[in-house]
Every structure is written in structure tokens, then in C-alpha cells.
């Protein structure tokens, strides 16, 4: 058998997995041995086994590695003080023997406890976790402690990934093998965690969609948080995807082979050769490139498409739940009940009768419409030869005659319109007067009132919208390009300067870095 870099045990072809002659420790565990590790989770006394292993885990956290049966009973008593369910565990000796038989625990002799030769011959046992047994126990605890908090998309990791990629490029350029190994290991772990979180999140959405018919209140309680979470993640992913692709290209420009070589040299896995480490890190780097730098076929693009699809699915599910709650029962439930009725019909005649009563597709719809001018059609003329009468679609489909209604009367509130127009002219006059005051007194040296603040912010918005970014010159001097914005008979000029300026307003202080404001009147 082989163990992949992700920790998944892969059996060899043919179903046999004999251990290698030089294998020891966890590598000596065959496939049957690894599956036998989980017997305690399905045994009759599974709760007793679980509490006993929790006692061993607590002892391990307190650096008590080797435990005697008496030590295990003492730890169980301490656990029972916090968790009363642990007090139900009886004799621990048969439980310890079973766990040792399944190789979850390792059993060895303890001669230090013997006070005489007879006790030494009794071979007092001490127990500790095996490496594989501890992993099996932690896997069971992870399943028992899993919650919805683990099924969420991690949008806050993108700035860290970008910073790590930039630091990785610098470390590879400088030849710092240990820093390359640290950054590359961290990137590999972050990507693995993000992929697992995304998989759990979309599985959670599928479970929520399957349970909405029985418990729609669960979905309605979480829909706003779900939609906001997915939209924020989509926005962050779309914003960082080109930046991350550029950072990956920057790292590749420093030399991929050199990067992999540095990571393989600093890798501390003792039982792998340099060639195996080199191949492993080359594969991990290829996976990272596939995540961010493969364009439309990258994993980040697939994740973004999956999130957009999930948003559409949640909205469709919301529509279904809303319609079902409005009608008392969902359309899907109605069709399922109807299918059950059809399956329960004792004979075909009963099924035909149920179909006729449900859909009524066999009986014709009879309508009667008079000719608009009956005198044009002679009474002796057969209806086969008479001109046909036009029927409306509403009458044929629903049996109801169409009702023609003219357009509704438009109510005009002239007094309210005049009032709004007066308020609009008053506001414009206030802004125009405030702009004139700013042109006369300037914006510095006094506190601007509310109309002057609104006028200044409007002029500043126009000037910044017309501003063209200009790179700074050599030496850090600010660019000499000025930007103008005009409105209400005045013009605001943005003057680049060294340092910053501050404008005091009734709303607070407005700090302008590298800019000075100048307002002048415009000659008509």
C-alpha cells in the first residue's frame, strides 16, 4: 500500500498490501490493520471506549504518555467531574485489552511497579496511544465535533496568500531555502484548507436544499447570512484572482526549478529521499499554479463559477420555499402525493379515473359566442359554410370572457409638485450661495457650515472624477499636473504640494494628502 501526500491510504493493485521489509511504525500497518483501528467506534460499548480514549488524550496533553489501568481510572474520575456521562464506564481492564488488540493502544510491561518477584511475574501492563491509533481517535473526534461553522468559505485568506507569494518570490531570489520551504508549506496548507472548506460548504447547501420541504424555517433563518457570505466571497475572489495570478507569474520568473530545489533541501522529512521530496514539491507547486494561474481553467475560476451557481440555487430555493409557505404545501410535495396515489390504484381503470379527475384533459371545452352582426349571416345557411367567429384566447383557455378596461385616470397633484419645485430651487440657491462664499473666503482658516460642506464635497467629487493618475517623478517630488472641477459658477483646482492640508467642517476634519484646494469664480 502507499500513502499519498494528503494522508489518504491507497491500496496497491490486486487488493494485497503486505508491508515492506524495511517498514516500521505506522508504515507497518496493513490495510486491515488500519480499518481495524475504527472497531471501537462501532462496538457495543463504543461510548465506554470513547470516554476511555478521551482520558488517554487528556493524559497525553498533560505529558502522561504511559498509563496504567489505575491511572486510566483516575483520569476517568476527573472527566466524570466535568462530564457525568464518563462515570458510566465500568471496568477498564477489558476495554484496554480490546483497544490493544485493535492496535489503537500499545501495551508494554512495567517492571518498576513490582514490589516483589511475584508481582514482577504478573507483568504489570502500561498503555499508550499508537501513532495510527491516535489518528483514528482524532478522526472520530473530528466527526463528532463537526458543525456548520466548519462549512464556510474563507475569503480573508486571499491577502495572506498574496503576501506569501510575494515573500516567496523574494526568498527564492535571495536563495533563502528555509524561507522558501516555510512559505511554500504555508501556501500548500492554506490552499488545502480552502478547498476542504469549499467542498463542505457546497455539501451543506445540498443538504439544506434536501431538507427544506420538511423544515423550511431552517432555510429561512439562514438565507440572508448565506447570500451575504457567498456574495462577499465572490467579490473578494474576483478582486484577488488577477493579483494572485500576477504574483504566481512573478514567482515563476525567479525560477521554478530553483524554487523546488530550495524547498526539497529544507524539507525535514527523514524517510524520504531528495528525489522524492523534489517530486513532491514540484507537484504541490503545479497544484498552486493550477489554482490561480491557468486562466479560465483554473480552480479559482471554477470556484467562482460554483459560488455564482450556488447563489442562483439559493435564490431559486428561496422562491420555492416562499411559494410553498404561501400555498400551505409545495408543488413538489403535491406531485409526490399524487404519484403515490397513482401507485396505490388497485386497477388501471382507477388510475384512468384519477387521471381524468386530476388533469381533465379528455373532455372538450364548450364555448358559445354570438356573431357581432347576426344579420350578415342568413339563418338558412349551415354553420359549415358560415364565416367563423373570432374567439379570444382568454375565453378558450379559462372559459371567462375577456374584460376590456381603459387606462386609469392619472391623478395630478399640482400643489405637491409646486412645493417640491420650490424646495429644489431653494436648495440650489443655497448651494450656489455657499459656492460663492467659498470662492470669496476660501476653504482654509475657518469652519465650513453645512451648505458650504455640501458644495465643497460636490466640487471635490467632480475634480477627483476628472483626475488622471500620474506616476511620481524621480526623487519623490509630487507631479505638477493640476485637476479642475467646476459647478455653480465656481471652479475647484487640486494643486499638488508636499505634505498635506486640512479643511475643517461641521462634519469633521477633511485631510488631503499631497493636495491643496483653490476655489475661484468663473467669469460668465
Secondary structure, 3 states (H helix, E strand, C coil): CEECCCCCEECCCCCCCCCCCCCCHHHHCCHHHHHHCCHHHHCCCHHHHHHHHHHHHHHHHCCCCCECHHHHHHHHHHHHHHCHHHHHCCCCHHHHHHHHHCCCEEEEECHHHCCCHHHHHCCCEEEEECHHHHHHHHHHHHHHCCCHHHCCCCCCHHHHHHHHHHHHHHHHHHCCHHHHHHHHHHHHHHHHHHHHHHHHHHHHHHHHHHCCCCCHHHHHHHHHHHHHHHHHHHHHHHHHHHHHHHHHHHHHHCCHHHHHHHHHHHCCCCCCCHHHHHHHHHHHHHHHHHHHCCHHHCHHHHHHHHHHHHHHHHHHHHHHHHHHHHHCCCHHHHHHHHHHHHHCCCCHHHHHHHHHHHHCCCCCCCCCCCCCCHHHCCCCCCCCCCCCCCCCHHHHHHCCCCCCCCCCCCCCCHHHHHHHHHHHHHHHHHHHHHHHHHHHHCCCCCCECHHHHHHHHHHHHHHHHCCCCCCCCCCCCCCCCCEEEEECCEEEEEEEEEEEEEEEECCEEEEEEEEEEEEEECCC
